[in-house]
């Protein structure tokens, strides 16, 4: 029965992605931080994510905004 629940939960996420929204995991990966870090910083270091159907979502433009907000470095290594 859990497999059915998981499948049902994925449908809204796929629909959100098709409409241009990004999930917390996608944004965290783009920022080079963990999802827990992103969730904990939301509302303090970062602005809160919008919620659609209980799912935290960001728009693509939010990734750059979040990167600048905390001056999080890009995922490319720097230094050498």
N, CA, C and O of each residue as an XYZ file, in Angstrom:
320
protein
N       0.812     -1.191      0.000
C       0.000      0.000      0.000
C       0.863      1.265      0.000
O       0.452      2.286     -0.553
N       2.019      1.217      0.594
C       2.893      2.377      0.587
C       3.334      2.738     -0.817
O       3.433      3.920     -1.148
N       3.597      1.752     -1.642
C       4.037      2.043     -3.015
C       2.993      2.881     -3.739
O       3.339      3.783     -4.501
N       1.736      2.592     -3.508
C       0.673      3.375     -4.120
C       0.659      4.803     -3.623
O       0.419      5.740     -4.384
N       0.918      4.959     -2.330
C       0.965      6.303     -1.749
C       2.113      7.104     -2.335
O       1.960      8.281     -2.662
N       3.261      6.461     -2.464
C       4.421      7.157     -3.022
C       4.154      7.563     -4.471
O       4.521      8.661     -4.888
N       3.520      6.686     -5.230
C       3.205      7.003     -6.619
C       2.239      8.169     -6.716
O       2.364      9.020     -7.596
N       1.283      8.204     -5.812
C       0.317      9.296     -5.817
C       0.987     10.617     -5.462
O       0.610     11.667     -5.982
N       1.974     10.568     -4.580
C       2.665     11.790     -4.174
C       3.535     12.342     -5.297
O       3.778     13.547     -5.350
N       3.996     11.501     -6.175
C       4.875     11.939     -7.258
C       4.147     12.689     -8.355
O       4.750     13.520     -9.034
N       2.888     12.422     -8.542
C       2.148     13.066     -9.628
C       2.143     14.576     -9.485
O       2.443     15.263    -10.461
N       1.817     15.143     -8.307
C       1.852     16.606     -8.207
C       3.246     17.172     -8.439
O       3.378     18.232     -9.051
N       4.293     16.493     -7.964
C       5.660     16.988     -8.153
C       5.983     17.038     -9.638
O       6.569     18.013    -10.109
N       5.612     16.009    -10.376
C       5.860     16.006    -11.819
C       5.092     17.144    -12.496
O       5.613     17.803    -13.396
N       3.882     17.362    -12.067
C       3.090     18.461    -12.639
C       3.710     19.805    -12.305
O       3.738     20.704    -13.146
N       4.205     19.951    -11.085
C       4.864     21.200    -10.697
C       6.108     21.434    -11.538
O       6.356     22.557    -11.978
N       6.891     20.389    -11.765
C       8.098     20.519    -12.581
C       7.753     20.927    -14.007
O       8.455     21.733    -14.618
N       6.668     20.366    -14.531
C       6.255     20.699    -15.897
C       5.843     22.162    -16.019
O       5.940     22.743    -17.100
N       5.387     22.760    -14.928
C       4.975     24.159    -14.964
C       6.111     25.100    -14.562
O       5.892     26.299    -14.389
N       7.323     24.559    -14.412
C       8.487     25.398    -14.170
C       8.924     25.559    -12.730
O       9.847     26.322    -12.445
N       8.277     24.854    -11.818
C       8.676     24.944    -10.419
C       9.785     23.944    -10.120
O       9.904     22.911    -10.779
N      10.595     24.269     -9.114
C      11.668     23.393     -8.661
C      11.376     22.962     -7.228
O      10.823     23.726     -6.438
N      11.755     21.733     -6.906
C      11.564     21.238     -5.554
C      12.743     21.644     -4.677
O      13.763     22.120     -5.175
N      12.599     21.455     -3.393
C      13.656     21.762     -2.442
C      14.919     20.989     -2.792
O      16.018     21.540     -2.726
N      14.780     19.724     -3.163
C      15.967     18.919     -3.479
C      16.689     19.450     -4.716
O      17.919     19.447     -4.764
N      15.939     19.901     -5.707
C      16.568     20.454     -6.910
C      17.293     21.766     -6.615
O      18.385     22.001     -7.133
N      16.697     22.611     -5.795
C      17.311     23.895     -5.456
C      18.540     23.677     -4.580
O      19.575     24.309     -4.790
N      18.429     22.789     -3.608
C      19.573     22.501     -2.739
C      20.749     21.975     -3.546
O      21.894     22.353     -3.300
N      20.472     21.112     -4.498
C      21.536     20.575     -5.349
C      22.187     21.699     -6.168
O      23.409     21.749     -6.301
N      21.369     22.587     -6.706
C      21.897     23.699     -7.505
C      22.760     24.636     -6.655
O      23.724     25.220     -7.150
N      22.404     24.776     -5.367
C      23.156     25.642     -4.469
C      24.358     24.941     -3.853
O      25.233     25.583     -3.273
N      24.395     23.622     -3.984
C      25.499     22.865     -3.404
C      25.371     22.687     -1.901
O      26.370     22.545     -1.196
N      24.125     22.697     -1.410
C      23.878     22.480      0.008
C      22.886     21.337      0.162
O      22.281     20.900     -0.817
N      22.719     20.856      1.375
C      21.762     19.783      1.635
C      20.341     20.301      1.744
O      20.117     21.483      2.001
N      19.392     19.415      1.549
C      17.984     19.813      1.645
C      17.631     20.253      3.060
O      16.844     21.181      3.246
N      18.211     19.592      4.055
C      17.941     19.974      5.441
C      18.449     21.383      5.708
O      17.783     22.171      6.379
N      19.627     21.700      5.184
C      20.182     23.046      5.357
C      19.257     24.081      4.726
O      18.978     25.114      5.335
N      18.786     23.818      3.530
C      17.886     24.753      2.854
C      16.600     24.937      3.648
O      16.137     26.064      3.828
N      16.020     23.839      4.124
C      14.778     23.934      4.895
C      14.986     24.699      6.201
O      14.147     25.513      6.587
N      16.097     24.440      6.874
C      16.356     25.120      8.152
C      16.634     26.607      7.966
O      16.283     27.409      8.832
N      17.252     26.985      6.862
C      17.571     28.392      6.609
C      16.370     29.176      6.097
O      16.359     30.405      6.156
N      15.368     28.477      5.599
C      14.179     29.153      5.065
C      13.509     29.959      6.167
O      13.205     29.438      7.240
N      13.287     31.219      5.889
C      12.649     32.088      6.857
C      13.641     32.804      7.756
O      13.264     33.724      8.482
N      14.904     32.396      7.718
C      15.933     33.076      8.510
C      16.977     33.640      7.561
O      17.022     34.848      7.325
N      17.814     32.771      7.019
C      18.845     33.200      6.077
C      18.228     33.423      4.695
O      18.547     34.400      4.018
N      17.357     32.526      4.289
C      16.699     32.603      2.974
C      15.233     32.954      3.155
O      14.658     32.698      4.213
N      14.621     33.541      2.128
C      13.166     33.725      2.169
C      12.479     32.358      2.146
O      13.037     31.384      1.642
N      11.305     32.297      2.676
C      10.554     31.035      2.684
C      10.139     30.643      1.271
O       9.871     31.487      0.416
N      10.098     29.342      1.062
C       9.629     28.804     -0.217
C       8.106     28.909     -0.270
O       7.426     28.864      0.756
N       7.595     29.050     -1.472
C       6.147     28.995     -1.657
C       5.704     27.546     -1.465
O       6.510     26.626     -1.601
N       4.464     27.349     -1.160
C       3.928     25.992     -1.022
C       2.742     25.832     -1.956
O       1.842     26.670     -2.011
N       2.774     24.741     -2.680
C       1.656     24.378     -3.545
C       1.277     22.952     -3.179
O       2.073     22.027     -3.342
N       0.079     22.784     -2.691
C      -0.360     21.462     -2.273
C       0.519     20.883     -1.171
O       0.697     19.667     -1.094
N       1.067     21.740     -0.323
C       1.913     21.288      0.769
C       3.356     21.027      0.380
O       4.169     20.672      1.234
N       3.689     21.197     -0.888
C       5.051     20.953     -1.379
C       5.765     22.289     -1.492
O       5.245     23.231     -2.091
N       6.965     22.368     -0.912
C       7.761     23.595     -1.012
C       8.336     23.695     -2.415
O       8.973     22.764     -2.909
N       8.105     24.822     -3.040
C       8.558     25.001     -4.421
C       9.250     26.349     -4.590
O       8.985     27.311     -3.869
N      10.127     26.379     -5.551
C      10.841     27.584     -5.943
C      10.709     27.724     -7.453
O      10.393     26.762     -8.153
N      10.954     28.927     -7.941
C      11.034     29.145     -9.373
C      12.505     29.223     -9.741
O      13.352     29.454     -8.878
N      12.813     29.032    -11.013
C      14.212     29.026    -11.444
C      14.932     30.323    -11.076
O      16.108     30.292    -10.715
N      14.250     31.443    -11.160
C      14.874     32.723    -10.807
C      15.240     32.779     -9.326
O      16.139     33.523     -8.935
N      14.549     31.996     -8.505
C      14.830     31.969     -7.074
C      16.205     31.410     -6.758
O      16.797     31.781     -5.745
N      16.724     30.532     -7.592
C      18.030     29.923     -7.339
C      19.104     31.003     -7.300
O      19.925     31.016     -6.383
N      19.114     31.902     -8.268
C      20.095     32.989     -8.273
C      19.868     33.925     -7.098
O      20.816     34.383     -6.461
N      18.611     34.203     -6.821
C      18.285     35.064     -5.688
C      18.809     34.448     -4.393
O      19.424     35.145     -3.586
N      18.580     33.174     -4.187
C      19.044     32.490     -2.980
C      20.563     32.453     -2.920
O      21.155     32.581     -1.848
N      21.179     32.280     -4.058
C      22.650     32.254     -4.109
C      23.213     33.608     -3.666
O      24.186     33.669     -2.915
N      22.599     34.674     -4.131
C      23.057     36.014     -3.756
C      22.676     36.354     -2.322
O      23.429     37.031     -1.621
N      21.511     35.887     -1.883
C      20.979     36.207     -0.559
C      21.988     35.864      0.531
O      22.209     36.643      1.459
N      22.594     34.690      0.406
C      23.540     34.233      1.426
C      24.956     34.161      0.870
O      25.878     33.694      1.539
N      25.111     34.626     -0.355
C      26.410     34.534     -1.030
C      26.937     33.105     -1.029
O      28.120     32.852     -0.799
N      26.007     32.171     -1.297
C      26.381     30.768     -1.409
C      27.159     30.597     -2.693
O      26.689     31.024     -3.748
N      28.330     29.991     -2.646
C      29.098     29.805     -3.868
C      28.401     28.847     -4.818
O      27.586     28.022     -4.405
N      28.731     28.967     -6.089
C      28.161     28.039     -7.059
C      28.742     26.651     -6.804
O      29.680     26.494     -6.022
N      28.181     25.657     -7.465
C      28.624     24.284     -7.257
C      29.949     23.993     -7.940
O      30.512     22.914     -7.756
N      30.458     24.936     -8.726
C      31.743     24.711     -9.364
C      32.851     25.078     -8.390
O      32.773     26.108     -7.719
N      33.880     24.246     -8.306
C      34.952     24.542     -7.357
C      35.709     25.798     -7.760
O      35.957     26.045     -8.940
N      36.062     26.570     -6.774
C      36.821     27.779     -7.072
C      38.112     27.746     -6.272
O      38.247     27.009     -5.296
N      39.021     28.536     -6.700
C      40.255     28.624     -5.947
C      41.480     28.393     -6.805
O      42.455     29.134     -6.674
N      41.475     27.416     -7.664
C      42.671     27.151     -8.483
C      42.444     27.458     -9.931
O      43.350     27.289    -10.747
